[in-house]
Amino acid sequence: MKWYHKAMFSFANSVLPATVKRQMMGIGRMTSPRSSNGWDIFNWLPKKYQSAHNIDLTKLQNHTAEELLEILVSVHPDISHALYNFLRMGDTPLTFTAKKQSGSDDKNGQRSLDEIKNLLDSPLHSPGYQHGRSLDKLDTIQRMMIMVRGACAGEVVLNERCNDVIDIIPVDPATIWFRREEGTNRLVPWQYIKNPHSSVGEK
């Protein structure tokens, strides 16, 4: 559709009475989503980002840097395009090579690396729904975190016996902070979780 076709359609849509438009559309009931605004602008966006277009630009200081980046990545074309290009250009195959201390290839270590890679690329044994997982997807998420947050982080998930790795979960670096241990003065990472759910019997 040409730009002037769109302009003519928009003008006709605003001028024609509602009864005429309903006759042109046929029999049916017109509904609007609960999150729609009076002018039906930006209703094609997910609910999370529809409100972003109604933000008062003079009050951006009320948002944290992390919140602003999330909003801009989703609603600003230049920033979303920059993130897409960064992810596309960095989408190269992952390779793992085991080396000995001397620098030569380690065949036994390579077999172990390949086993770990196959394990992390395979679905977990679960009767219920689970998110798709792979090292390529983890790599994409971590590269996106580097672009948006300036850093990336992950958490290793161990099995019940704590003797093998079964998964690697990406962690938002914005939720990590550090505090010093008493006595050793060592920095220890902690994760801040907004609105944590309390366990049974816990206040």
Salt bridges, closest charged atoms under 4 A:
GLU67 OE1 - HIS63 ND1 3.60
GLU70 OE2 - ARG149 NH2 2.85
ASP91 OD1 - ARG143 NH2 4.00
ASP105 OD1 - LYS99 NZ 2.63
ASP121 OD2 - LYS117 NZ 3.12
ASP139 OD2 - ARG143 NE 3.08
ASP167 OD1 - ARG133 NH1 3.26
ASP172 OD1 - ARG149 NE 2.84
